[in-house]
Amino acid sequence: MSNIKQLLARDETVARVTRSHWITLLPTIVADLAVSVVIVGVSVAGIVLSPPYTWFGLLLLLIPLIHFLSVWWDWRSRVIVVTNRRIIQVAGIVNKRVSDTLLEKVNDIVTRQSGMGQLLGYGDVELISGSDLGADVFHRISDPVGFKKALLEQRAPAGGQPAAGGDEVAALIRELAELREKGLLTDAEFTRKKRELLERM
């Protein structure tokens, strides 16, 4: 959460943080367990190494263990943050990638859940926006209905939200410049977001 706070601009607050559902890890879990069973079976049977060196083969269990931990760590580092201004996608630990979409640019929100998804609490959310990319799709995220509600609440707060004035836009552009100086936005992203803000005036 402390890393997320570093991405926030002045007066920006977090409404919801989510990530892909744990079900996305299931193929990795099954594959690594299968490899582990084979390693144990081969080691115990003494096919590769003869007794009493058979148990050294169990050291190969480090391979599926390290693989699972790397996939899990990557999964944990990928988060989707809804603030009162934008949707932020964060991925990576060493090589961090941050992208965002202004809430004002989201034109429609589509959720899709299969029967299993409704049972386990995961689904897809598609954001149709006015950005250059057109749409963002979040696959198999946890509680997609709650995620959609959080987006709707931030887009349409009680009492309505007036159009941004010149002072507000100027303040937002300054905040974007600060994010660019910190390396959290590229020059291209800064230019695009600046253009989007100016269009709101």
N, C-alpha and C positions, 0 to 999 in steps of 0.2 A: 504493500500500500504506500510505503514511503517513496518508492520509485515512481508511482503514479502521480503523487503530489508534485513531484518535480516537473511534470509535464503540464501542469495546470497554469493557466494565465491568471491575472488578477481578477478576483471576484468570481472565479470559476469553481463550481462545486461538483462533486461526484454524486450521481444519482443511483448508479448501478454498475457493478463489475461482474462480468461473466466470462466463461471460457467454453471450449468444446466439452461435451459430456464425456464422462469416463468410458462410455461405450466405444469411443474412437480408439481406445487403447486395447480393446479386446483382441484384434488380430495379432498384435505384438505379443500380448500375454500368452495366447494359444501357441504361437510359433516358438517362443522362447521356452515354454514349458515342454513342448514336444522335443526340442533340441536337448533340453536338460535330461529328459527321460532316456533319450538315446545314449547320451554321454554316460549316465549312471549304468545303464544296461551293458554297454560295451565295456566299461571299466570293471564292473563286478564280474562279468563273464571272463575277463582276462583275455579278450580277443587281441587287443593291441599290445598290452604289456603283460608279461607273465608274473605270477606271484613271486615274491611279495611286493612287487612294484605296481600291482594293479591299481591301488588307490591313488597313485599319482595322476591317473587319468581324470580323476575328479576335479583336478585343477582347471580342466577345460570348462567347468561350470561357470568360471568367471566370464567366459565369452557371452553367453546369453544374459547373465546378470548385468554386465556392463552395457550391453545393447539395450536392455529394458530400461535401465536407469537413464541412459542418454535420451531415449524416446520420451520417457516420463518427464524429464527435466525440460525438454523442448515443449511438451504439451503444457506444462505448468507455466512456462514463460509467456505463452500466447494468451493474452487477455483482451477482452472487448470492454471498453469503458464508455458509459453514457454520462455525460455531464449536462449542465444546464445550457450548454452552447453547441456541443458537437458529439460525434461518436469517434472515439479514439481506438485504433487497433495497434497493439503493441506485440512484437514478436522478437525472440532472440534474447540472449544474455550477454555474450561477448560482442557479437555483431547485432546490435539492436536496430530494429526497423519500426518506425512509428508513422502511421498514416491516419488521417482524420477526415471526417465529412461534417460540414456544418449542418445543424438541425434544420435550418431554414431551407436547405437544398433538398431535403427529403420530401418527395412528392407522394409516395405511397409505401406502405409496409405490408408485405405478404408473408404469412407464416404457413409452414407445411409440417404436418406430423402424421406419421404412420401409426397403425394400431400399437406397435411395440413402442414407438416414440411417446405416445400418450401414456402408456403404462409405466415407462421408465423415466419420463420427464425430459425428453430431448426432441429437437426438431430443427428445421431450416428456417431462417429468416432472410428475406430478400428486401433490400432497401432500394427503391427506385428513386433516383435523385436527378437533379439537374446538372450534375458535375460532368466532366469530360468523359468519365468512364461509364456513366449512365446507371449502373446498378452495382451494389455490393451484396454478396451472398455469404451468409454465415452458416456453415453446414454443421448439423448435429450439435447445436449449442444447448446448454442446460436451461431449462425453463424458458422456452421461446415466447410463451404467452406473457410471462412476467417481464421479459425483456421488451416486448412490444408495448406493454402498458407503461413502462418507464419512459420509453421514447415518446409516446403520446402525451404523457403528463408534462414532459419537458418542452415539447413543441407547443402545447396549448395550456399554459398555466392558468389558474383561476383568475378571472378578471381580464383575460386577454393580454396580448403583448403588442405595444405600439411598434410601428416601423422604426428602424434604427435612425437616429439623427446624425448630423455631421460630427458632433463631439464624440458620440459613442463609437462611430465607425473609426474615427481617428485613434481613439483609445485602443480599439481592437487591432488596428494595423500596427500600433506600437508594440502590442503584446506579441503579435506574430513576428515582428522584427526581433524581439527578445528571444523567441523560440528558435529563430534562424541563427542568431548569434551563438546560442547554446548547442547548435548542431542538431536540433530536433526537427528542423524543417530544411529542406533543400531550397535552393534559389527558385527552382521551378514551382515547388509547392507554395512558397511564399508569394510569388507573382500571381499564381492562380487564385489563392485565397484572398489576396488584396483586391484582385479584380472582382471577385464575388462580393466582397464587402462594399465596394464602390457601387455595384449594381443595386444594392439595397437602399441606397440613398434616394 
